[in-house]
């Protein structure tokens, strides 16, 4: 059978088989895809809701912080004005100040003209109903508990605080329920004015009064801090409020009383405003991380929540503060840890047996604004998304069925034409590849096609000369590698009193590290002359610079000291590298075993490491000097250190050892190098080198070697 008919049948088969397979499995696959998209959509919705809830918590926490600052400032202003007024230092009114007392207001004998029922001050009744409390927004009302007596003129002074009260009301708006000043003798003035006090009400016994009095600092500049008290029930309206209180200081540091502001808990939590954005099932809290003494576990102490309003029978009853916890201790512990670190965040935790989103943000010290929204709010959104996906799936099935039939018809007609047109250039390409495989790099394709096959033709014609160049380059690199390997010492020199070994491993075909050692005669003594260097970078340019430096170092007089040899080589090398930016670090050393001295020069290279096995101590020999190829007139100074006891080990290496990294990004480091030397120090120099190279390879694992590795070990015998 001819190739074009085979090609036609293959094309036809590849059209029919997918059609049959897609017809049988498309419905199930598309349905599964729809489910996967729905699940992913749910996850995306979850992420969006968590981010939006966190942002909402941050926004409302910011509002709370600003409201707190305004309230702190307001109660401080009220306290300051009350101190001046009670002391008789306040400004006198141009007209007589009307005085309204609670008993007169209650019987309507003397009430402010604007006194009227106010829906915002509805008093809760025992039967669950409510009645509106008569309120005056123009004048304060003075109240005294049974048995209390005011001082002469005190009522007028308290009533003169009316303008201050009105100013605070205008600034704070409905955030303020009542502002009041209570004196130590029981005199109490409240604004907005009202007479809804219980018969046995004594403001001096309220927690906000006793807390401010306890915190009173007579000689402090402000008389004491602003106290934010725990939620309590307001005696007049039955609403749960947060009360700010601040002590009043009189002349001589005497305690006068307390200024206070009552804030409705509902305005602090803003639950209705947030619920309008999310869900009626949403709950807001003011919480603080704390240890639950009953269980000994971490929990969230609920400082404020709306449900407190439904569980307190009257104004004398204390609120039973709750604690939030979760059966999922792991995720709850992670939430508490995140809250203690500060900022804002969101988590997924059950609340009252139902999965929910928890979003929080800090608004003061260790207090947080917390929003909890049940996950059930996702159900309508998820159902809507599922329906939309189902409709899209149906449309996709219909469209795919029509497309499959069209593809079958088109494929049958086109297969014959494509087979004939496609086969001829392909056969020519196959023949060209065979010629290339036989080494004929002159072969080219001369087709001019108008489709992607022309790219194959162009790629072939472009690849052939590139392959030829790569082959020539590979042969050149192999030759360069052979030459460089021949430049390295074939074997360590034999020097009486010394055990010497070394290794050089390039990361490319050619390397930029320099290693050389040889036995020389100095003043009639057999010595070791060794050098280890590291050229910037690696590869062919670094290998060439290394070879140049080697030639310059070897072309020195034996009478020259190590410092003179390095200085001379540096001066000549600077002429070659010029402004290329390349340089070479070097450590050249001359070890005289009979004299027990090692003389060396450091040209920007890492220090020599000396290990004393008897003392189990490592020492890095000092020395300084610029790398070679930077400053031609630089004079290198040699250093000398004792090397006179058997067992001492000298280690000279390049940074390709200690800067090698493993798969996790950690570096091998000099500490691990020293530990490897310590373990192998009782062996020969060759065994120490082998131990370091083996440990380095085990540390690096499958990670490719990124830099040249060179190591010389000299052991005193």
Buried (B, 14 or more C-beta within 10 A) or exposed (E): EEBBEEBBEEBBEEBEEBBEEBEEEBEEEBBEBBEEBBEEBBEEBBEEBBEBBBBBBBBBBBBBBEBBEBBBEBBBBBBBBBBEBBBEEBEEEEEEBEBBBBEBBBEEEEBBEEBEEBEEBBBBEEEEEEEBBBBBBBBBBBBBBEEBEBEEEBBBBBBBBBEBBBBBBEEBEEBBBBBBBBBBBBBBBBBBBBBBBEEEBBBBEBBBBBBBBEBBEEEEEEBBBBBBBBBBBBBBBBBBBBBBBBBBBBEEEEBBBBBBBBBBBBBBBBBEEBBEEBBEBBBBBBBBBBEBEEEEEBBBBBBBBBEBBEEBEEBEEEBEEBBBBBEBEEBBEBBBEBBEEEEBBBBBBBBEEEEBBBBBBBBBEEBBBBBBBBBEBBEEBBEEBBEBBEEEBEEBBEEBBEEBEEBBEEBBEEBBEBBBEBBEBEEBBEEBEEEBEEEEEEBEBEBEBEEEBBEBBEEBBEEBEEEBEEEEEEEEBEEBBEEBEEBBBEEBBEBEBBBBBBBBBBBBBBBBBBBBBBBBEBEEBBBBBBBBBBBBBBBBBBBBBBBBBBEBBEEBEEEEBBBBBBBBBBBBBBEBBEEEEBBBBBBBBBBBBEBBBBBBBBBBBBBBBBBBBEEEEBBEBEBEBBBBBBEEEBEBEBBBBEBBEEEBBBBBBBBBBBEBBBEEEEBBBBEBBBEBBBEBBEBBBBBBBBBBBEBBEEBBEEEEBEBBBBBBBBBBE
